[in-house]
Amino acid sequence: MVNLEEKKLKREDFINSVDSDKIWKKKLIIPEIKEVFNTLIGLLTQYDFSLDNDFFMNGRRRYCKDTIEKLMSKDDKNHNDILDGLFAFWEFVGDEYAGTLYSASEELEIPVQKLEMMDQDYRKRGIICTQEKDIIIDLIKSIEDGIKDMDEE
């Protein structure tokens, strides 16, 4: 019998595939950032992903995503903006806490208490779902585009 969990990407494995310390300390140069993204994208292609009804954009995820989009849309972005975007991306990936759930509750029309349970259940499983994988890929592309914009200047 095949264990389906073997083909699912565990958050811990995803995080441990690169040097998180360098990301947290903002000590990467552009070629290293590109290498991190190549590693992560390569890993994402090796696994099967499933939709997860417990996943939603909680307050912290939304904040991290918005931060990246704001930084990468700047006309005068610099290396520190890229590092700050990477830092926010890694916070998104780490998914350590939900932040506020009130906006999501209003948007999804689901009571905050139910969202808390959904968020905890999703986090407890420790498996990256299809919806999150798609956002991760979009965020990587956004930062890569930000690097290209910077390179062209």
C-alpha positions as CSV (number, residue, x, y, z in Angstrom):
1,M,0.0,0.0,0.0
2,V,1.4,3.4,-1.0
3,N,1.6,6.0,1.8
4,L,0.1,9.2,0.3
5,E,1.8,11.4,2.9
6,E,5.2,10.5,1.3
7,K,4.4,12.7,-1.7
8,K,3.1,15.6,0.3
9,L,5.5,18.5,1.1
10,K,5.9,19.0,4.8
11,R,6.4,22.7,5.7
12,E,9.4,21.7,7.9
13,D,11.1,20.0,4.9
14,F,10.5,23.0,2.7
15,I,12.0,25.4,5.3
16,N,14.9,23.1,6.0
17,S,15.8,22.9,2.3
18,V,17.6,26.3,2.4
19,D,19.7,28.2,5.0
20,S,16.9,30.0,7.0
21,D,19.5,31.8,9.1
22,K,20.8,33.8,6.2
23,I,17.2,34.8,5.3
24,W,16.4,35.9,8.8
25,K,19.6,37.8,9.2
26,K,19.2,39.4,5.7
27,K,22.7,38.2,4.7
28,L,22.1,37.1,1.1
29,I,23.4,38.6,-2.1
30,I,21.3,38.4,-5.2
31,P,22.9,35.2,-6.7
32,E,22.2,33.5,-3.3
33,I,18.6,34.6,-3.4
34,K,18.2,33.3,-6.9
35,E,19.7,30.0,-5.7
36,V,17.3,29.8,-2.8
37,F,14.4,30.3,-5.1
38,N,15.7,27.7,-7.6
39,T,15.9,25.2,-4.7
40,L,12.4,26.0,-3.5
41,I,10.8,25.8,-6.9
42,G,12.6,22.6,-7.6
43,L,11.3,21.2,-4.4
44,L,7.7,22.3,-5.2
45,T,7.9,20.3,-8.5
46,Q,8.7,17.1,-6.7
47,Y,5.6,16.8,-4.6
48,D,1.8,16.3,-5.0
49,F,-0.5,18.9,-3.6
50,S,-4.1,18.8,-2.6
51,L,-6.7,21.5,-1.9
52,D,-7.2,22.1,1.8
53,N,-10.5,23.6,2.9
54,D,-8.8,24.8,6.1
55,F,-6.4,27.1,4.3
56,F,-7.2,30.7,3.9
57,M,-5.4,34.0,3.9
58,N,-5.2,34.8,7.6
59,G,-4.1,38.2,8.8
60,R,-0.4,37.4,9.0
61,R,-0.3,35.7,5.6
62,R,-2.1,38.6,4.0
63,Y,0.2,41.1,5.7
64,C,3.3,39.3,4.4
65,K,1.9,39.0,0.9
66,D,0.9,42.7,0.9
67,T,4.4,43.7,2.2
68,I,6.1,41.8,-0.6
69,E,3.8,43.3,-3.3
70,K,4.4,46.8,-1.9
71,L,8.2,46.4,-1.8
72,M,8.4,44.9,-5.3
73,S,6.2,47.6,-6.8
74,K,8.5,50.4,-5.8
75,D,10.2,52.2,-8.7
76,D,13.4,52.8,-6.7
77,K,13.8,49.4,-5.0
78,N,17.2,48.4,-3.8
79,H,18.9,45.4,-2.3
80,N,17.4,46.0,1.1
81,D,13.9,46.0,-0.4
82,I,14.7,42.6,-1.9
83,L,16.0,41.3,1.4
84,D,12.9,42.7,3.2
85,G,10.7,41.0,0.7
86,L,12.5,37.7,1.1
87,F,12.2,38.1,4.9
88,A,8.4,38.7,4.6
89,F,8.2,35.7,2.2
90,W,10.0,33.5,4.7
91,E,7.5,34.6,7.4
92,F,4.7,33.7,5.1
93,V,6.3,30.2,4.5
94,G,7.0,29.8,8.2
95,D,3.3,30.3,9.0
96,E,4.0,30.5,12.8
97,Y,0.9,32.5,13.7
98,A,-2.4,33.7,12.3
99,G,-2.4,37.3,13.2
100,T,-5.9,38.9,13.3
101,L,-8.7,37.0,11.7
102,Y,-11.4,39.7,11.7
103,S,-10.9,40.8,8.1
104,A,-10.9,37.2,6.9
105,S,-14.0,36.5,9.0
106,E,-15.8,39.4,7.3
107,E,-14.6,38.5,3.8
108,L,-15.3,34.8,4.1
109,E,-18.4,35.2,6.2
110,I,-17.1,32.6,8.7
111,P,-17.1,33.3,12.4
112,V,-13.7,34.1,13.9
113,Q,-13.9,31.0,16.2
114,K,-14.3,28.7,13.3
115,L,-11.5,30.4,11.4
116,E,-9.2,29.9,14.4
117,M,-10.0,26.2,14.4
118,M,-9.4,25.9,10.7
119,D,-6.1,27.8,10.9
120,Q,-4.9,25.7,13.8
121,D,-5.9,22.4,12.0
122,Y,-4.1,23.5,8.9
123,R,-1.0,24.5,10.8
124,K,-1.0,21.3,12.9
125,R,-1.0,19.1,9.7
126,G,2.3,20.8,8.6
127,I,1.6,20.0,4.9
128,I,1.6,22.7,2.3
129,C,-1.6,22.7,0.3
130,T,-2.3,23.6,-3.4
131,Q,-3.6,27.0,-2.5
132,E,-0.6,27.9,-0.5
133,K,1.8,26.5,-3.0
134,D,0.3,28.7,-5.7
135,I,0.7,31.8,-3.6
136,I,4.3,30.8,-2.7
137,I,5.1,30.5,-6.4
138,D,3.5,33.9,-7.1
139,L,5.5,35.5,-4.3
140,I,8.7,34.0,-5.6
141,K,7.9,35.3,-9.1
142,S,7.1,38.7,-7.6
143,I,10.5,38.9,-5.8
144,E,12.3,37.6,-8.9
145,D,10.7,40.3,-11.0
146,G,11.8,42.8,-8.4
147,I,15.3,41.6,-8.8
148,K,15.1,41.8,-12.6
149,D,13.8,45.4,-12.3
150,M,16.7,46.2,-10.1
151,D,19.2,44.5,-12.4
152,E,18.1,46.6,-15.4
153,E,18.9,49.9,-13.6
